Amino acid sequence: MTEVTDELKTRLSQLSARERAELAHFLLRSLEEGADAGTESAWDAELARRMDEIETGTVFGEPAEKVFVELREKYS
């Protein structure tokens, strides 16, 4: 590691947990840039489609607690 990297690590370790999380998110996103330009727009379209289905009553959601109970029963 370079001297600059060591200095950054020392200074960044003094940030709050929230600040470190924001920075981690920023750094991870910077690694993803250009990796797959269509992925984000594809997810946006999928989420819009699913929201439309819920709003029009085509599909119905399940309460999260029910889903978690079923998963615990299945995998415990």
N, C-alpha and C positions, 0 to 999 in steps of 0.2 A: 504494500500500500504506500501511496505517496504521503508526503508530509501534509499536504493540503487535505487529503482524505482523513488522515488521523485527526487533524484539527477540527474538521467539520463534524466528525463523529463525536468528539468531546463536547463541542458546543451544542450539537443537536440533542445530545442525551440530556441536556438541561431544560429542554422544552417540556411543556405540559403534554400529557398523554394525547389530548385532542390535537395539539399542534403537530405532534409526531405522526398521528394518524393522517392528518391532512397532507403532510409532506410525503408520507408513504404512498398515499393514493396518487398524488401528483407524480411521484417517481415511477410508479407502476404504469400509470397511463402514458408516461413519456416513452416507456419501452414498447408499448403497444402501437404507437402511432405508425400508420402506414402498413401495419402487419396484415390487416384485412379490412380495407376501407369499406366494403359492403356489409360487414357484420353489424355495425351499429344501426344502419338504416334498415337492415333486415329485422333486427330485434324490435325497432320502433314500429315497423309495419305489423309484426306479429302481435305486439302488445295492443296496438290500435284495433286489430281484428278481434282480439279476445275481449277487449273492453266493449266493443260494439255488440258482440254476442251477449254479454252480460246485460248491457243496457237495453237491448231489444227483447230480452227474455228468451233468447234462443237456447241459452245454457244457464245453469244455476250453480252458484258456488257452494262450497261446503264450509261450515264454520271451522276455523283453524283448530280449535280444541278437539273437535271430532276427528279431524285428520290425524292429529298427533296421537290421540288414543288408539286409532286403528294402526298407526305405524308402530307404536310401542307394543301392541298385542302381536303384531306380525313379526317383529324383530327382537322380541325379548326372550 
